[in-house]
Amino acid sequence: MAKPQLAKPLDIRMMSGVAMIGFEDAAGVVAAYKYAAQSEISLQVSPETTEILDEDTPTAETLLDIAKSVKRTGSLKIKNVTEEILAAFVLGSASTFSQSSTPVVDEVFTVTKGAHIYLGKSAANPAGAKNVTGVSIIGATEGTDYILDAAKGRFFIPLTSTMTDGAAATVDYTPAAETRERVASGGQSAKTAWLTFESDNAAGSNMTIDVPRVQMIPSGDWNLKDRDNPMNVSFDLKINTWDGYEQIYIDGEAA
């Protein structure tokens, strides 16, 4: 038997491409899109049906299923973990932290042999001071009584230190004037965004998929130590309706 003729050439698609994410601002406006590099993305459709049974037979067989609702969801995994993406994962915000070069005098710490002491940790600066200079502990000698890691802003007190274990002591130092990116969790709502997927297929015709409103729900493990796999963060996608838009648009290539 001969195969039927196709209306169009065979189009089997081996999908690949890039995800672009435009986060909504406080006013619900998407002003710009950023490339979510090295991502894995999939969309799912889950219908809810009502089953109608034949009530007039000894065994109630299914007469039909009535589709009464449809839920569109998805998943997104990103390996290029930018501060903005990380902030979305921890339900917080990203900002630039500025460290001043104001000298610190007589910062109190407790001598604990065999332990590391961090400089400048506080509610205002939980990560502590970094790239410090001029570290001085009265009555102690660097390299003998304590071992300094200036870049990390900490020092180690060896068991052989002449400082008295458990005693209160003070340290002077000067942090470097610098800035660094900081992400802080904050119990914020899951980010809402416009998701665009631009395919660049290994086989088959390309398409652009637009999801005007998707809620990015953080999901899964955040691998801080893994010798076999790069860090990644994952999101469950909840596709919602935005006034005036359909939930999903699929555009083919221009004719």
TASULPE-V670007 format. One record per backbone hydrogen bond with DSSP energy under -1.0 kcal/mol. CO is the residue of the C=O (numbers start at 1). NH is the residue of the N-H. E is the energy in kcal/mol with one decimal. If there is no record, write none. Layout:
co->(CO CO)
nh->(NH NH)
e->(E E)
//
This chain:
co->(14 14 16 18 19 20 21 22 25 29 34 35 37 38 40 42 44 46 48 48 50 52 52 59 61 64 66 69 71 72 73 74 75 76 77 78 79 80 82 83 84 85 86 87 91 91 93 95 97 99 104 107 109 111 112 115 117 119 125 125 130 133 136 137 141 141 141 146 147 149 149 150 151 153 154 155 156 157 158 164 167 169 171 172 173 174 178 180 182 184 191 192 193 194 195 196 197 198 203 207 208 209 210 211 213 214 215 217 222 233 234 235 236 237 238 242 249 251)
nh->(202 203 200 198 36 196 34 194 28 25 21 37 80 79 77 75 73 71 68 69 66 63 64 61 54 52 50 48 46 239 44 237 42 235 40 233 81 82 86 87 88 89 90 92 186 188 184 182 180 178 173 171 169 166 115 157 155 129 122 128 176 174 172 140 144 145 146 143 156 153 154 132 131 119 149 117 147 114 161 167 111 109 107 136 104 133 99 97 95 93 216 24 214 22 211 20 209 18 14 199 251 197 249 195 240 193 238 236 224 78 219 76 217 74 215 245 210 208)
e->(-2.2 -1.0 -2.8 -2.6 -2.8 -2.8 -2.5 -2.6 -2.3 -2.1 -2.8 -1.3 -1.4 -2.5 -2.8 -2.4 -2.4 -2.6 -2.6 -1.5 -2.9 -3.0 -1.4 -1.3 -3.2 -3.1 -2.5 -2.6 -3.2 -1.9 -3.0 -2.8 -2.1 -2.8 -2.7 -2.0 -1.6 -1.4 -2.7 -2.4 -1.7 -1.7 -2.1 -2.9 -1.3 -2.4 -2.4 -3.2 -2.1 -1.8 -2.1 -1.7 -2.8 -3.4 -1.4 -2.2 -2.0 -2.6 -1.1 -1.7 -1.2 -2.6 -2.6 -2.2 -1.5 -3.1 -1.1 -3.6 -2.6 -1.1 -1.8 -2.0 -1.3 -2.8 -3.0 -3.0 -2.7 -3.9 -1.7 -2.0 -3.1 -2.6 -2.4 -2.3 -3.4 -2.4 -3.5 -3.2 -2.7 -2.2 -3.0 -2.7 -2.6 -2.5 -3.1 -3.2 -2.9 -2.3 -2.1 -2.6 -3.2 -3.0 -2.4 -2.4 -2.1 -2.6 -2.3 -3.3 -1.1 -2.7 -2.4 -2.4 -3.1 -1.5 -2.7 -2.8 -2.5 -2.8)
//
